[in-house]
Amino acid sequence: MRNHYLLAFLQRELRNHMGALHAAPAAGIALAAVFMAIRALDVDARDPALRMATNRFDAGIDALMGLTGALLSEERLRVVVDEHPRWFRFEKGSHTMTLTVRQEEGFPSDPADWDTQGFVTTHQACH
């Protein structure tokens, strides 16, 4: 799926799940993280093998649940609250991707800027 179609799909899913709260900055940043994970890990966001974690308990959690179908109760989604900058971790098989938000205020809206200006990205492959 081309990037603009994927983005439109994710935005629609987010609006349907969250209503007016889809415009919360934390929700938009979570959408960007899911978009990046889909592309980097070549995975469907609703794949039951995709696991994720984040360090904030706010609208970003609601966005992750709406975009991925993950639930806290099934342990596909975990929250590890800490004082570090906002981060998201996605795991699929032996691959782990961590996205750390560079700056929440003024987070870029253009997906072309998410990798360079929005997040610091680290990848790890465990064998």
Legacy VTK file of the C-alpha trace (Angstrom):
# vtk DataFile Version 3.0
C-alpha trace
ASCII
DATASET POLYDATA
POINTS 127 float
0.000 0.000 0.000
1.384 3.394 -0.901
2.250 5.751 1.934
-0.546 8.247 1.271
-3.150 5.445 1.210
-1.761 3.930 4.392
-1.782 7.312 6.119
-5.376 8.016 5.037
-6.428 4.551 6.246
-4.774 5.035 9.646
-6.237 8.528 10.043
-9.734 7.196 9.302
-9.257 4.332 11.791
-8.106 6.799 14.429
-11.095 9.117 13.873
-13.502 6.176 14.021
-11.983 4.864 17.250
-11.429 8.116 19.116
-13.928 10.609 17.728
-12.914 14.197 18.483
-10.007 13.012 20.634
-8.238 11.811 17.470
-6.819 15.357 17.260
-4.954 15.016 20.588
-1.214 15.475 19.970
-0.398 12.172 21.705
-2.787 10.337 19.360
-1.142 11.862 16.302
2.313 10.874 17.525
1.101 7.323 18.173
-0.315 7.210 14.631
3.093 8.273 13.295
4.764 5.526 15.338
2.377 2.853 14.031
2.939 4.070 10.464
6.721 3.823 10.937
6.458 0.346 12.465
4.251 -0.945 9.648
6.813 0.226 7.106
9.984 -0.810 8.947
8.780 -4.222 10.151
6.673 -4.982 7.063
3.762 -5.948 9.266
0.001 -5.486 9.426
-0.758 -3.327 12.463
-3.416 -5.833 13.588
-1.125 -8.866 13.349
-1.490 -10.712 16.693
2.272 -11.376 16.660
3.011 -7.637 16.803
3.673 -6.530 20.359
4.127 -2.959 21.496
4.948 -0.850 24.525
5.037 2.826 25.383
5.833 4.946 28.404
2.811 7.245 28.595
-0.712 6.461 29.753
-2.706 8.999 27.742
-4.461 9.396 24.377
-1.504 7.640 22.758
-2.625 4.375 24.375
-6.146 4.805 23.022
-4.664 5.471 19.580
-2.468 2.355 19.729
-5.480 0.244 20.719
-7.627 1.668 17.923
-4.961 1.347 15.229
-3.646 -2.092 16.158
-6.526 -3.834 17.920
-4.137 -4.544 20.802
-5.512 -4.677 24.319
-3.761 -4.195 27.617
-5.499 -7.309 28.947
-4.028 -9.579 26.263
-0.504 -8.255 26.845
0.123 -7.260 23.211
0.281 -3.714 24.538
2.213 -2.708 27.648
2.697 0.608 29.414
5.981 1.174 31.232
5.582 4.624 32.752
8.856 6.503 33.131
10.192 10.050 32.960
12.138 9.590 29.727
10.973 11.245 26.508
7.932 9.519 24.981
8.871 6.275 23.267
7.178 3.404 21.442
8.594 -0.104 21.077
7.308 -2.551 18.471
8.327 -6.216 18.408
7.640 -8.740 15.655
9.435 -12.057 15.842
13.118 -11.384 16.437
12.935 -7.736 15.343
12.479 -4.813 17.718
12.054 -1.188 16.749
12.110 1.632 19.290
10.959 5.122 18.356
11.830 7.924 20.764
10.057 11.224 20.198
12.542 14.032 19.593
10.142 16.788 20.684
6.406 16.501 21.280
5.620 20.161 20.778
5.790 20.898 17.089
5.934 17.220 16.095
6.085 17.151 12.271
2.825 16.456 10.438
4.488 15.308 7.201
5.308 11.574 7.211
8.434 12.337 5.169
9.809 14.110 8.258
8.883 11.530 10.891
12.045 9.465 10.472
14.470 12.399 10.547
12.723 15.064 12.631
10.024 13.228 14.583
11.742 10.199 16.067
15.108 8.789 16.959
14.817 5.214 15.704
16.740 2.151 16.846
16.412 -1.345 15.414
17.474 -4.594 16.959
17.380 -8.105 15.531
17.761 -10.970 17.984
18.676 -14.364 16.639
LINES 1 128
127 0 1 2 3 4 5 6 7 8 9 10 11 12 13 14 15 16 17 18 19 20 21 22 23 24 25 26 27 28 29 30 31 32 33 34 35 36 37 38 39 40 41 42 43 44 45 46 47 48 49 50 51 52 53 54 55 56 57 58 59 60 61 62 63 64 65 66 67 68 69 70 71 72 73 74 75 76 77 78 79 80 81 82 83 84 85 86 87 88 89 90 91 92 93 94 95 96 97 98 99 100 101 102 103 104 105 106 107 108 109 110 111 112 113 114 115 116 117 118 119 120 121 122 123 124 125 126
